[in-house]
Amino acid sequence: MSENLTRKTLRRSRSSRILTGVCGGIGEFLRVDPNLIRLAFAVFTLLGGSGVLLYLIAWLVIPEEGTGSSVLEHLIRTFQGKESRL
């Protein structure tokens, strides 16, 4: 019995984005409507502001579709490159 197992990875969406594709990517990964993810972030934001912080962290650590690294990885590499030139 041969099973076609594909490994699913979490990526920020390019096709289902409003701002940075975080909610679209999470929605695609979990196979739910991205609007439900957006609603969850809005609720967390209204109930103490943690939604904004969670969204920013997700934007920093989740790579975009078609790229190999996240925004945070890119920033770290850029900073390391500047330090090595000093």
N, CA, C and O atoms as a Maestro MAE file, in Angstrom:
{
 s_m_m2io_version
 :::
 2.0.0
}

f_m_ct {
 s_m_title
 :::
 protein
 m_atom[344] {
  # First column is atom index #
  i_m_mmod_type
  r_m_x_coord
  r_m_y_coord
  r_m_z_coord
  i_m_residue_number
  s_m_chain_name
  s_m_pdb_residue_name
  s_m_pdb_atom_name
  i_m_atomic_number
  :::
  1 25 0.842 -1.179 0.000 1 A "MET " " N  " 7
  2 3 0.000 0.000 0.000 1 A "MET " " CA " 6
  3 2 0.888 1.244 0.000 1 A "MET " " C  " 6
  4 15 1.670 1.461 0.926 1 A "MET " " O  " 8
  5 25 0.761 2.031 -1.018 2 A "SER " " N  " 7
  6 3 1.594 3.222 -1.160 2 A "SER " " CA " 6
  7 2 0.777 4.463 -0.824 2 A "SER " " C  " 6
  8 15 -0.269 4.718 -1.421 2 A "SER " " O  " 8
  9 25 1.272 5.221 0.136 3 A "GLU " " N  " 7
  10 3 0.596 6.457 0.514 3 A "GLU " " CA " 6
  11 2 1.425 7.636 0.042 3 A "GLU " " C  " 6
  12 15 2.650 7.649 0.168 3 A "GLU " " O  " 8
  13 25 0.746 8.610 -0.494 4 A "ASN " " N  " 7
  14 3 1.418 9.830 -0.925 4 A "ASN " " CA " 6
  15 2 1.400 10.813 0.238 4 A "ASN " " C  " 6
  16 15 0.429 11.546 0.428 4 A "ASN " " O  " 8
  17 25 2.461 10.823 1.003 5 A "LEU " " N  " 7
  18 3 2.547 11.704 2.155 5 A "LEU " " CA " 6
  19 2 3.296 12.971 1.764 5 A "LEU " " C  " 6
  20 15 4.470 12.929 1.395 5 A "LEU " " O  " 8
  21 25 2.611 14.073 1.851 6 A "THR " " N  " 7
  22 3 3.256 15.349 1.573 6 A "THR " " CA " 6
  23 2 3.357 16.120 2.874 6 A "THR " " C  " 6
  24 15 2.405 16.197 3.650 6 A "THR " " O  " 8
  25 25 4.494 16.671 3.088 7 A "ARG " " N  " 7
  26 3 4.719 17.445 4.308 7 A "ARG " " CA " 6
  27 2 4.233 18.862 4.084 7 A "ARG " " C  " 6
  28 15 4.688 19.550 3.170 7 A "ARG " " O  " 8
  29 25 3.323 19.285 4.910 8 A "LYS " " N  " 7
  30 3 2.752 20.611 4.820 8 A "LYS " " CA " 6
  31 2 3.590 21.578 5.657 8 A "LYS " " C  " 6
  32 15 3.937 21.273 6.798 8 A "LYS " " O  " 8
  33 25 3.909 22.716 5.103 9 A "THR " " N  " 7
  34 3 4.675 23.706 5.855 9 A "THR " " CA " 6
  35 2 3.863 24.988 6.002 9 A "THR " " C  " 6
  36 15 3.067 25.347 5.134 9 A "THR " " O  " 8
  37 25 4.081 25.647 7.095 10 A "LEU " " N  " 7
  38 3 3.403 26.906 7.371 10 A "LEU " " CA " 6
  39 2 4.146 28.026 6.662 10 A "LEU " " C  " 6
  40 15 5.328 28.256 6.919 10 A "LEU " " O  " 8
  41 25 3.461 28.712 5.782 11 A "ARG " " N  " 7
  42 3 4.026 29.834 5.022 11 A "ARG " " CA " 6
  43 2 3.018 30.972 4.984 11 A "ARG " " C  " 6
  44 15 1.809 30.741 5.012 11 A "ARG " " O  " 8
  45 25 3.515 32.199 4.920 12 A "ARG " " N  " 7
  46 3 2.613 33.340 4.709 12 A "ARG " " CA " 6
  47 2 2.107 33.288 3.274 12 A "ARG " " C  " 6
  48 15 2.876 33.051 2.343 12 A "ARG " " O  " 8
  49 25 0.824 33.510 3.106 13 A "SER " " N  " 7
  50 3 0.190 33.364 1.802 13 A "SER " " CA " 6
  51 2 0.430 34.593 0.925 13 A "SER " " C  " 6
  52 15 0.410 35.729 1.399 13 A "SER " " O  " 8
  53 25 0.655 34.340 -0.351 14 A "ARG " " N  " 7
  54 3 0.733 35.443 -1.318 14 A "ARG " " CA " 6
  55 2 -0.619 35.685 -1.977 14 A "ARG " " C  " 6
  56 15 -0.906 36.795 -2.426 14 A "ARG " " O  " 8
  57 25 -1.448 34.648 -2.035 15 A "SER " " N  " 7
  58 3 -2.726 34.763 -2.740 15 A "SER " " CA " 6
  59 2 -3.866 35.186 -1.819 15 A "SER " " C  " 6
  60 15 -4.812 35.827 -2.277 15 A "SER " " O  " 8
  61 25 -3.803 34.850 -0.552 16 A "SER " " N  " 7
  62 3 -4.887 35.152 0.376 16 A "SER " " CA " 6
  63 2 -4.375 36.096 1.459 16 A "SER " " C  " 6
  64 15 -4.314 35.742 2.636 16 A "SER " " O  " 8
  65 25 -4.013 37.293 1.039 17 A "ARG " " N  " 7
  66 3 -3.443 38.234 2.004 17 A "ARG " " CA " 6
  67 2 -4.210 39.537 1.993 17 A "ARG " " C  " 6
  68 15 -4.758 39.951 0.971 17 A "ARG " " O  " 8
  69 25 -4.239 40.172 3.146 18 A "ILE " " N  " 7
  70 3 -4.757 41.533 3.270 18 A "ILE " " CA " 6
  71 2 -3.600 42.449 3.637 18 A "ILE " " C  " 6
  72 15 -3.420 43.500 3.021 18 A "ILE " " O  " 8
  73 25 -2.813 42.060 4.640 19 A "LEU " " N  " 7
  74 3 -1.619 42.834 4.993 19 A "LEU " " CA " 6
  75 2 -0.359 42.079 4.586 19 A "LEU " " C  " 6
  76 15 0.261 42.383 3.567 19 A "LEU " " O  " 8
  77 25 0.009 41.094 5.396 20 A "THR " " N  " 7
  78 3 1.270 40.392 5.139 20 A "THR " " CA " 6
  79 2 1.100 38.920 4.815 20 A "THR " " C  " 6
  80 15 2.090 38.235 4.559 20 A "THR " " O  " 8
  81 25 -0.127 38.413 4.817 21 A "GLY " " N  " 7
  82 3 -0.375 37.017 4.476 21 A "GLY " " CA " 6
  83 2 -0.326 36.054 5.640 21 A "GLY " " C  " 6
  84 15 -0.408 34.842 5.441 21 A "GLY " " O  " 8
  85 25 -0.194 36.569 6.855 22 A "VAL " " N  " 7
  86 3 -0.112 35.705 8.036 22 A "VAL " " CA " 6
  87 2 -1.403 34.909 8.203 22 A "VAL " " C  " 6
  88 15 -1.361 33.683 8.310 22 A "VAL " " O  " 8
  89 25 -2.535 35.583 8.227 23 A "CYS " " N  " 7
  90 3 -3.815 34.906 8.458 23 A "CYS " " CA " 6
  91 2 -4.157 33.967 7.306 23 A "CYS " " C  " 6
  92 15 -4.676 32.873 7.528 23 A "CYS " " O  " 8
  93 25 -3.868 34.391 6.079 24 A "GLY " " N  " 7
  94 3 -4.100 33.522 4.930 24 A "GLY " " CA " 6
  95 2 -3.259 32.266 4.999 24 A "GLY " " C  " 6
  96 15 -3.744 31.175 4.699 24 A "GLY " " O  " 8
  97 25 -2.007 32.407 5.388 25 A "GLY " " N  " 7
  98 3 -1.115 31.258 5.504 25 A "GLY " " CA " 6
  99 2 -1.528 30.307 6.614 25 A "GLY " " C  " 6
  100 15 -1.493 29.089 6.441 25 A "GLY " " O  " 8
  101 25 -1.916 30.860 7.745 26 A "ILE " " N  " 7
  102 3 -2.373 30.009 8.852 26 A "ILE " " CA " 6
  103 2 -3.667 29.312 8.460 26 A "ILE " " C  " 6
  104 15 -3.855 28.132 8.755 26 A "ILE " " O  " 8
  105 25 -4.560 30.041 7.794 27 A "GLY " " N  " 7
  106 3 -5.810 29.443 7.339 27 A "GLY " " CA " 6
  107 2 -5.587 28.305 6.361 27 A "GLY " " C  " 6
  108 15 -6.234 27.263 6.464 27 A "GLY " " O  " 8
  109 25 -4.675 28.492 5.409 28 A "GLU " " N  " 7
  110 3 -4.354 27.432 4.452 28 A "GLU " " CA " 6
  111 2 -3.725 26.238 5.159 28 A "GLU " " C  " 6
  112 15 -4.031 25.093 4.830 28 A "GLU " " O  " 8
  113 25 -2.857 26.493 6.119 29 A "PHE " " N  " 7
  114 3 -2.189 25.420 6.859 29 A "PHE " " CA " 6
  115 2 -3.190 24.594 7.670 29 A "PHE " " C  " 6
  116 15 -3.112 23.366 7.700 29 A "PHE " " O  " 8
  117 25 -4.134 25.283 8.328 30 A "LEU " " N  " 7
  118 3 -5.126 24.601 9.164 30 A "LEU " " CA " 6
  119 2 -6.365 24.169 8.386 30 A "LEU " " C  " 6
  120 15 -7.245 23.498 8.926 30 A "LEU " " O  " 8
  121 25 -6.426 24.559 7.114 31 A "ARG " " N  " 7
  122 3 -7.582 24.272 6.246 31 A "ARG " " CA " 6
  123 2 -8.874 24.866 6.804 31 A "ARG " " C  " 6
  124 15 -9.910 24.205 6.860 31 A "ARG " " O  " 8
  125 25 -8.782 26.119 7.211 32 A "VAL " " N  " 7
  126 3 -9.957 26.875 7.662 32 A "VAL " " CA " 6
  127 2 -9.988 28.194 6.903 32 A "VAL " " C  " 6
  128 15 -9.001 28.594 6.285 32 A "VAL " " O  " 8
  129 25 -11.120 28.853 6.958 33 A "ASP " " N  " 7
  130 3 -11.276 30.146 6.298 33 A "ASP " " CA " 6
  131 2 -10.336 31.165 6.956 33 A "ASP " " C  " 6
  132 15 -10.373 31.326 8.176 33 A "ASP " " O  " 8
  133 25 -9.499 31.853 6.176 34 A "PRO " " N  " 7
  134 3 -8.592 32.858 6.754 34 A "PRO " " CA " 6
  135 2 -9.324 33.950 7.531 34 A "PRO " " C  " 6
  136 15 -8.747 34.559 8.432 34 A "PRO " " O  " 8
  137 25 -10.581 34.200 7.191 35 A "ASN " " N  " 7
  138 3 -11.341 35.215 7.927 35 A "ASN " " CA " 6
  139 2 -11.566 34.809 9.378 35 A "ASN " " C  " 6
  140 15 -11.676 35.677 10.244 35 A "ASN " " O  " 8
  141 25 -11.637 33.521 9.663 36 A "LEU " " N  " 7
  142 3 -11.752 33.069 11.046 36 A "LEU " " CA " 6
  143 2 -10.461 33.361 11.812 36 A "LEU " " C  " 6
  144 15 -10.497 33.718 12.990 36 A "LEU " " O  " 8
  145 25 -9.341 33.209 11.146 37 A "ILE " " N  " 7
  146 3 -8.055 33.532 11.783 37 A "ILE " " CA " 6
  147 2 -7.968 35.037 12.023 37 A "ILE " " C  " 6
  148 15 -7.506 35.476 13.076 37 A "ILE " " O  " 8
  149 25 -8.410 35.818 11.051 38 A "ARG " " N  " 7
  150 3 -8.413 37.279 11.201 38 A "ARG " " CA " 6
  151 2 -9.304 37.686 12.374 38 A "ARG " " C  " 6
  152 15 -8.952 38.566 13.160 38 A "ARG " " O  " 8
  153 25 -10.454 37.038 12.480 39 A "LEU " " N  " 7
  154 3 -11.375 37.324 13.579 39 A "LEU " " CA " 6
  155 2 -10.731 36.985 14.925 39 A "LEU " " C  " 6
  156 15 -10.880 37.732 15.892 39 A "LEU " " O  " 8
  157 25 -10.021 35.869 14.984 40 A "ALA " " N  " 7
  158 3 -9.341 35.489 16.228 40 A "ALA " " CA " 6
  159 2 -8.298 36.526 16.617 40 A "ALA " " C  " 6
  160 15 -8.206 36.895 17.788 40 A "ALA " " O  " 8
  161 25 -7.505 37.006 15.649 41 A "PHE " " N  " 7
  162 3 -6.524 38.055 15.950 41 A "PHE " " CA " 6
  163 2 -7.230 39.327 16.427 41 A "PHE " " C  " 6
  164 15 -6.746 39.994 17.342 41 A "PHE " " O  " 8
  165 25 -8.361 39.667 15.821 42 A "ALA " " N  " 7
  166 3 -9.104 40.858 16.235 42 A "ALA " " CA " 6
  167 2 -9.626 40.707 17.661 42 A "ALA " " C  " 6
  168 15 -9.562 41.652 18.449 42 A "ALA " " O  " 8
  169 25 -10.139 39.530 17.994 43 A "VAL " " N  " 7
  170 3 -10.639 39.289 19.350 43 A "VAL " " CA " 6
  171 2 -9.504 39.389 20.366 43 A "VAL " " C  " 6
  172 15 -9.658 40.018 21.413 43 A "VAL " " O  " 8
  173 25 -8.358 38.765 20.055 44 A "PHE " " N  " 7
  174 3 -7.202 38.865 20.962 44 A "PHE " " CA " 6
  175 2 -6.743 40.311 21.118 44 A "PHE " " C  " 6
  176 15 -6.305 40.712 22.196 44 A "PHE " " O  " 8
  177 25 -6.841 41.087 20.053 45 A "THR " " N  " 7
  178 3 -6.446 42.488 20.121 45 A "THR " " CA " 6
  179 2 -7.385 43.279 21.021 45 A "THR " " C  " 6
  180 15 -6.941 44.093 21.830 45 A "THR " " O  " 8
  181 25 -8.687 43.035 20.879 46 A "LEU " " N  " 7
  182 3 -9.664 43.748 21.694 46 A "LEU " " CA " 6
  183 2 -9.629 43.314 23.161 46 A "LEU " " C  " 6
  184 15 -9.978 44.093 24.048 46 A "LEU " " O  " 8
  185 25 -9.213 42.094 23.410 47 A "LEU " " N  " 7
  186 3 -9.173 41.584 24.780 47 A "LEU " " CA " 6
  187 2 -7.758 41.654 25.357 47 A "LEU " " C  " 6
  188 15 -7.232 40.656 25.851 47 A "LEU " " O  " 8
  189 25 -7.166 42.802 25.295 48 A "GLY " " N  " 7
  190 3 -5.875 42.991 25.944 48 A "GLY " " CA " 6
  191 2 -4.735 43.379 25.017 48 A "GLY " " C  " 6
  192 15 -3.650 43.706 25.496 48 A "GLY " " O  " 8
  193 25 -4.941 43.355 23.729 49 A "GLY " " N  " 7
  194 3 -3.896 43.795 22.809 49 A "GLY " " CA " 6
  195 2 -2.911 42.734 22.388 49 A "GLY " " C  " 6
  196 15 -1.988 43.022 21.625 49 A "GLY " " O  " 8
  197 25 -3.079 41.499 22.867 50 A "SER " " N  " 7
  198 3 -2.103 40.465 22.522 50 A "SER " " CA " 6
  199 2 -2.178 40.055 21.054 50 A "SER " " C  " 6
  200 15 -1.220 39.487 20.530 50 A "SER " " O  " 8
  201 25 -3.286 40.326 20.385 51 A "GLY " " N  " 7
  202 3 -3.428 39.965 18.976 51 A "GLY " " CA " 6
  203 2 -2.400 40.663 18.101 51 A "GLY " " C  " 6
  204 15 -1.852 40.055 17.181 51 A "GLY " " O  " 8
  205 25 -2.137 41.920 18.379 52 A "VAL " " N  " 7
  206 3 -1.150 42.671 17.599 52 A "VAL " " CA " 6
  207 2 0.240 42.086 17.801 52 A "VAL " " C  " 6
  208 15 0.993 41.917 16.842 52 A "VAL " " O  " 8
  209 25 0.577 41.779 19.037 53 A "LEU " " N  " 7
  210 3 1.888 41.193 19.335 53 A "LEU " " CA " 6
  211 2 2.032 39.823 18.671 53 A "LEU " " C  " 6
  212 15 3.067 39.533 18.071 53 A "LEU " " O  " 8
  213 25 1.013 38.988 18.773 54 A "LEU " " N  " 7
  214 3 1.049 37.667 18.142 54 A "LEU " " CA " 6
  215 2 1.182 37.777 16.625 54 A "LEU " " C  " 6
  216 15 1.922 37.012 16.007 54 A "LEU " " O  " 8
  217 25 0.463 38.729 16.027 55 A "TYR " " N  " 7
  218 3 0.534 38.926 14.582 55 A "TYR " " CA " 6
  219 2 1.940 39.348 14.158 55 A "TYR " " C  " 6
  220 15 2.474 38.834 13.175 55 A "TYR " " O  " 8
  221 25 2.535 40.275 14.894 56 A "LEU " " N  " 7
  222 3 3.888 40.736 14.565 56 A "LEU " " CA " 6
  223 2 4.910 39.615 14.696 56 A "LEU " " C  " 6
  224 15 5.807 39.485 13.863 56 A "LEU " " O  " 8
  225 25 4.773 38.809 15.739 57 A "ILE " " N  " 7
  226 3 5.683 37.672 15.904 57 A "ILE " " CA " 6
  227 2 5.520 36.690 14.754 57 A "ILE " " C  " 6
  228 15 6.506 36.203 14.200 57 A "ILE " " O  " 8
  229 25 4.267 36.401 14.395 58 A "ALA " " N  " 7
  230 3 4.012 35.479 13.284 58 A "ALA " " CA " 6
  231 2 4.603 36.030 11.991 58 A "ALA " " C  " 6
  232 15 5.188 35.276 11.213 58 A "ALA " " O  " 8
  233 25 4.461 37.334 11.748 59 A "TRP " " N  " 7
  234 3 5.017 37.945 10.538 59 A "TRP " " CA " 6
  235 2 6.537 37.802 10.508 59 A "TRP " " C  " 6
  236 15 7.127 37.578 9.451 59 A "TRP " " O  " 8
  237 25 7.156 37.931 11.664 60 A "LEU " " N  " 7
  238 3 8.614 37.836 11.735 60 A "LEU " " CA " 6
  239 2 9.133 36.418 11.522 60 A "LEU " " C  " 6
  240 15 10.177 36.234 10.897 60 A "LEU " " O  " 8
  241 25 8.419 35.412 12.031 61 A "VAL " " N  " 7
  242 3 8.980 34.059 12.028 61 A "VAL " " CA " 6
  243 2 8.442 33.136 10.935 61 A "VAL " " C  " 6
  244 15 9.067 32.117 10.639 61 A "VAL " " O  " 8
  245 25 7.298 33.464 10.327 62 A "ILE " " N  " 7
  246 3 6.736 32.596 9.279 62 A "ILE " " CA " 6
  247 2 7.248 33.073 7.923 62 A "ILE " " C  " 6
  248 15 7.004 34.220 7.548 62 A "ILE " " O  " 8
  249 25 7.946 32.224 7.187 63 A "PRO " " N  " 7
  250 3 8.436 32.628 5.864 63 A "PRO " " CA " 6
  251 2 7.292 32.783 4.865 63 A "PRO " " C  " 6
  252 15 6.242 32.156 5.008 63 A "PRO " " O  " 8
  253 25 7.501 33.607 3.873 64 A "GLU " " N  " 7
  254 3 6.508 33.805 2.816 64 A "GLU " " CA " 6
  255 2 6.616 32.674 1.800 64 A "GLU " " C  " 6
  256 15 7.685 32.095 1.607 64 A "GLU " " O  " 8
  257 25 5.500 32.371 1.156 65 A "GLU " " N  " 7
  258 3 5.503 31.366 0.089 65 A "GLU " " CA " 6
  259 2 6.574 31.710 -0.940 65 A "GLU " " C  " 6
  260 15 6.703 32.864 -1.348 65 A "GLU " " O  " 8
  261 25 7.326 30.725 -1.347 66 A "GLY " " N  " 7
  262 3 8.331 30.923 -2.372 66 A "GLY " " CA " 6
  263 2 9.666 31.429 -1.876 66 A "GLY " " C  " 6
  264 15 10.599 31.600 -2.661 66 A "GLY " " O  " 8
  265 25 9.768 31.671 -0.577 67 A "THR " " N  " 7
  266 3 11.046 32.109 -0.024 67 A "THR " " CA " 6
  267 2 11.558 31.055 0.945 67 A "THR " " C  " 6
  268 15 10.790 30.240 1.456 67 A "THR " " O  " 8
  269 25 12.832 31.077 1.188 68 A "GLY " " N  " 7
  270 3 13.425 30.093 2.076 68 A "GLY " " CA " 6
  271 2 13.612 30.566 3.493 68 A "GLY " " C  " 6
  272 15 13.917 29.766 4.377 68 A "GLY " " O  " 8
  273 25 13.433 31.862 3.732 69 A "SER " " N  " 7
  274 3 13.689 32.371 5.073 69 A "SER " " CA " 6
  275 2 12.619 33.374 5.482 69 A "SER " " C  " 6
  276 15 11.924 33.954 4.648 69 A "SER " " O  " 8
  277 25 12.511 33.556 6.789 70 A "SER " " N  " 7
  278 3 11.541 34.502 7.331 70 A "SER " " CA " 6
  279 2 12.147 35.907 7.374 70 A "SER " " C  " 6
  280 15 13.331 36.097 7.094 70 A "SER " " O  " 8
  281 25 11.329 36.864 7.721 71 A "VAL " " N  " 7
  282 3 11.791 38.244 7.865 71 A "VAL " " CA " 6
  283 2 12.853 38.315 8.957 71 A "VAL " " C  " 6
  284 15 13.863 39.002 8.803 71 A "VAL " " O  " 8
  285 25 12.625 37.603 10.062 72 A "LEU " " N  " 7
  286 3 13.580 37.614 11.169 72 A "LEU " " CA " 6
  287 2 14.925 37.021 10.751 72 A "LEU " " C  " 6
  288 15 15.974 37.567 11.095 72 A "LEU " " O  " 8
  289 25 14.905 35.914 10.015 73 A "GLU " " N  " 7
  290 3 16.156 35.323 9.534 73 A "GLU " " CA " 6
  291 2 16.908 36.294 8.631 73 A "GLU " " C  " 6
  292 15 18.130 36.410 8.713 73 A "GLU " " O  " 8
  293 25 16.172 36.988 7.772 74 A "HIS " " N  " 7
  294 3 16.788 37.970 6.874 74 A "HIS " " CA " 6
  295 2 17.424 39.109 7.677 74 A "HIS " " C  " 6
  296 15 18.536 39.539 7.372 74 A "HIS " " O  " 8
  297 25 16.719 39.593 8.700 75 A "LEU " " N  " 7
  298 3 17.262 40.671 9.527 75 A "LEU " " CA " 6
  299 2 18.519 40.228 10.269 75 A "LEU " " C  " 6
  300 15 19.482 40.987 10.373 75 A "LEU " " O  " 8
  301 25 18.510 39.013 10.779 76 A "ILE " " N  " 7
  302 3 19.677 38.497 11.498 76 A "ILE " " CA " 6
  303 2 20.875 38.376 10.568 76 A "ILE " " C  " 6
  304 15 21.984 38.771 10.927 76 A "ILE " " O  " 8
  305 25 20.656 37.829 9.372 77 A "ARG " " N  " 7
  306 3 21.757 37.697 8.405 77 A "ARG " " CA " 6
  307 2 22.306 39.057 8.011 77 A "ARG " " C  " 6
  308 15 23.519 39.227 7.890 77 A "ARG " " O  " 8
  309 25 21.421 40.029 7.811 78 A "THR " " N  " 7
  310 3 21.851 41.380 7.450 78 A "THR " " CA " 6
  311 2 22.685 41.995 8.575 78 A "THR " " C  " 6
  312 15 23.725 42.602 8.323 78 A "THR " " O  " 8
  313 25 22.222 41.834 9.815 79 A "PHE " " N  " 7
  314 3 22.948 42.375 10.962 79 A "PHE " " CA " 6
  315 2 24.305 41.696 11.114 79 A "PHE " " C  " 6
  316 15 25.304 42.362 11.385 79 A "PHE " " O  " 8
  317 25 24.348 40.376 10.942 80 A "GLN " " N  " 7
  318 3 25.615 39.662 11.052 80 A "GLN " " CA " 6
  319 2 26.594 40.095 9.967 80 A "GLN " " C  " 6
  320 15 27.797 40.197 10.208 80 A "GLN " " O  " 8
  321 25 26.072 40.347 8.780 81 A "GLY " " N  " 7
  322 3 26.931 40.796 7.683 81 A "GLY " " CA " 6
  323 2 27.539 42.160 7.956 81 A "GLY " " C  " 6
  324 15 28.699 42.403 7.622 81 A "GLY " " O  " 8
  325 25 26.762 43.057 8.566 82 A "LYS " " N  " 7
  326 3 27.267 44.380 8.904 82 A "LYS " " CA " 6
  327 2 28.297 44.298 10.006 82 A "LYS " " C  " 6
  328 15 29.284 45.032 9.981 82 A "LYS " " O  " 8
  329 25 28.091 43.418 10.978 83 A "GLU " " N  " 7
  330 3 29.055 43.285 12.074 83 A "GLU " " CA " 6
  331 2 30.389 42.723 11.586 83 A "GLU " " C  " 6
  332 15 31.444 43.137 12.066 83 A "GLU " " O  " 8
  333 25 30.355 41.800 10.654 84 A "SER " " N  " 7
  334 3 31.608 41.182 10.187 84 A "SER " " CA " 6
  335 2 32.455 42.173 9.381 84 A "SER " " C  " 6
  336 15 33.666 41.996 9.252 84 A "SER " " O  " 8
  337 25 31.818 43.210 8.844 85 A "ARG " " N  " 7
  338 3 32.577 44.207 8.077 85 A "ARG " " CA " 6
  339 2 33.251 45.229 8.980 85 A "ARG " " C  " 6
  340 15 34.116 45.981 8.531 85 A "ARG " " O  " 8
  341 25 32.860 45.263 10.255 86 A "LEU " " N  " 7
  342 3 33.446 46.269 11.159 86 A "LEU " " CA " 6
  343 2 34.811 45.928 11.594 86 A "LEU " " C  " 6
  344 15 35.424 46.680 12.352 86 A "LEU " " O  " 8
  :::
 }
 m_bond[343] {
  # First column is bond index #
  i_m_from
  i_m_to
  i_m_order
  :::
  1 1 2 1
  2 2 3 1
  3 3 4 2
  4 3 5 1
  5 5 6 1
  6 6 7 1
  7 7 8 2
  8 7 9 1
  9 9 10 1
  10 10 11 1
  11 11 12 2
  12 11 13 1
  13 13 14 1
  14 14 15 1
  15 15 16 2
  16 15 17 1
  17 17 18 1
  18 18 19 1
  19 19 20 2
  20 19 21 1
  21 21 22 1
  22 22 23 1
  23 23 24 2
  24 23 25 1
  25 25 26 1
  26 26 27 1
  27 27 28 2
  28 27 29 1
  29 29 30 1
  30 30 31 1
  31 31 32 2
  32 31 33 1
  33 33 34 1
  34 34 35 1
  35 35 36 2
  36 35 37 1
  37 37 38 1
  38 38 39 1
  39 39 40 2
  40 39 41 1
  41 41 42 1
  42 42 43 1
  43 43 44 2
  44 43 45 1
  45 45 46 1
  46 46 47 1
  47 47 48 2
  48 47 49 1
  49 49 50 1
  50 50 51 1
  51 51 52 2
  52 51 53 1
  53 53 54 1
  54 54 55 1
  55 55 56 2
  56 55 57 1
  57 57 58 1
  58 58 59 1
  59 59 60 2
  60 59 61 1
  61 61 62 1
  62 62 63 1
  63 63 64 2
  64 63 65 1
  65 65 66 1
  66 66 67 1
  67 67 68 2
  68 67 69 1
  69 69 70 1
  70 70 71 1
  71 71 72 2
  72 71 73 1
  73 73 74 1
  74 74 75 1
  75 75 76 2
  76 75 77 1
  77 77 78 1
  78 78 79 1
  79 79 80 2
  80 79 81 1
  81 81 82 1
  82 82 83 1
  83 83 84 2
  84 83 85 1
  85 85 86 1
  86 86 87 1
  87 87 88 2
  88 87 89 1
  89 89 90 1
  90 90 91 1
  91 91 92 2
  92 91 93 1
  93 93 94 1
  94 94 95 1
  95 95 96 2
  96 95 97 1
  97 97 98 1
  98 98 99 1
  99 99 100 2
  100 99 101 1
  101 101 102 1
  102 102 103 1
  103 103 104 2
  104 103 105 1
  105 105 106 1
  106 106 107 1
  107 107 108 2
  108 107 109 1
  109 109 110 1
  110 110 111 1
  111 111 112 2
  112 111 113 1
  113 113 114 1
  114 114 115 1
  115 115 116 2
  116 115 117 1
  117 117 118 1
  118 118 119 1
  119 119 120 2
  120 119 121 1
  121 121 122 1
  122 122 123 1
  123 123 124 2
  124 123 125 1
  125 125 126 1
  126 126 127 1
  127 127 128 2
  128 127 129 1
  129 129 130 1
  130 130 131 1
  131 131 132 2
  132 131 133 1
  133 133 134 1
  134 134 135 1
  135 135 136 2
  136 135 137 1
  137 137 138 1
  138 138 139 1
  139 139 140 2
  140 139 141 1
  141 141 142 1
  142 142 143 1
  143 143 144 2
  144 143 145 1
  145 145 146 1
  146 146 147 1
  147 147 148 2
  148 147 149 1
  149 149 150 1
  150 150 151 1
  151 151 152 2
  152 151 153 1
  153 153 154 1
  154 154 155 1
  155 155 156 2
  156 155 157 1
  157 157 158 1
  158 158 159 1
  159 159 160 2
  160 159 161 1
  161 161 162 1
  162 162 163 1
  163 163 164 2
  164 163 165 1
  165 165 166 1
  166 166 167 1
  167 167 168 2
  168 167 169 1
  169 169 170 1
  170 170 171 1
  171 171 172 2
  172 171 173 1
  173 173 174 1
  174 174 175 1
  175 175 176 2
  176 175 177 1
  177 177 178 1
  178 178 179 1
  179 179 180 2
  180 179 181 1
  181 181 182 1
  182 182 183 1
  183 183 184 2
  184 183 185 1
  185 185 186 1
  186 186 187 1
  187 187 188 2
  188 187 189 1
  189 189 190 1
  190 190 191 1
  191 191 192 2
  192 191 193 1
  193 193 194 1
  194 194 195 1
  195 195 196 2
  196 195 197 1
  197 197 198 1
  198 198 199 1
  199 199 200 2
  200 199 201 1
  201 201 202 1
  202 202 203 1
  203 203 204 2
  204 203 205 1
  205 205 206 1
  206 206 207 1
  207 207 208 2
  208 207 209 1
  209 209 210 1
  210 210 211 1
  211 211 212 2
  212 211 213 1
  213 213 214 1
  214 214 215 1
  215 215 216 2
  216 215 217 1
  217 217 218 1
  218 218 219 1
  219 219 220 2
  220 219 221 1
  221 221 222 1
  222 222 223 1
  223 223 224 2
  224 223 225 1
  225 225 226 1
  226 226 227 1
  227 227 228 2
  228 227 229 1
  229 229 230 1
  230 230 231 1
  231 231 232 2
  232 231 233 1
  233 233 234 1
  234 234 235 1
  235 235 236 2
  236 235 237 1
  237 237 238 1
  238 238 239 1
  239 239 240 2
  240 239 241 1
  241 241 242 1
  242 242 243 1
  243 243 244 2
  244 243 245 1
  245 245 246 1
  246 246 247 1
  247 247 248 2
  248 247 249 1
  249 249 250 1
  250 250 251 1
  251 251 252 2
  252 251 253 1
  253 253 254 1
  254 254 255 1
  255 255 256 2
  256 255 257 1
  257 257 258 1
  258 258 259 1
  259 259 260 2
  260 259 261 1
  261 261 262 1
  262 262 263 1
  263 263 264 2
  264 263 265 1
  265 265 266 1
  266 266 267 1
  267 267 268 2
  268 267 269 1
  269 269 270 1
  270 270 271 1
  271 271 272 2
  272 271 273 1
  273 273 274 1
  274 274 275 1
  275 275 276 2
  276 275 277 1
  277 277 278 1
  278 278 279 1
  279 279 280 2
  280 279 281 1
  281 281 282 1
  282 282 283 1
  283 283 284 2
  284 283 285 1
  285 285 286 1
  286 286 287 1
  287 287 288 2
  288 287 289 1
  289 289 290 1
  290 290 291 1
  291 291 292 2
  292 291 293 1
  293 293 294 1
  294 294 295 1
  295 295 296 2
  296 295 297 1
  297 297 298 1
  298 298 299 1
  299 299 300 2
  300 299 301 1
  301 301 302 1
  302 302 303 1
  303 303 304 2
  304 303 305 1
  305 305 306 1
  306 306 307 1
  307 307 308 2
  308 307 309 1
  309 309 310 1
  310 310 311 1
  311 311 312 2
  312 311 313 1
  313 313 314 1
  314 314 315 1
  315 315 316 2
  316 315 317 1
  317 317 318 1
  318 318 319 1
  319 319 320 2
  320 319 321 1
  321 321 322 1
  322 322 323 1
  323 323 324 2
  324 323 325 1
  325 325 326 1
  326 326 327 1
  327 327 328 2
  328 327 329 1
  329 329 330 1
  330 330 331 1
  331 331 332 2
  332 331 333 1
  333 333 334 1
  334 334 335 1
  335 335 336 2
  336 335 337 1
  337 337 338 1
  338 338 339 1
  339 339 340 2
  340 339 341 1
  341 341 342 1
  342 342 343 1
  343 343 344 2
  :::
 }
}
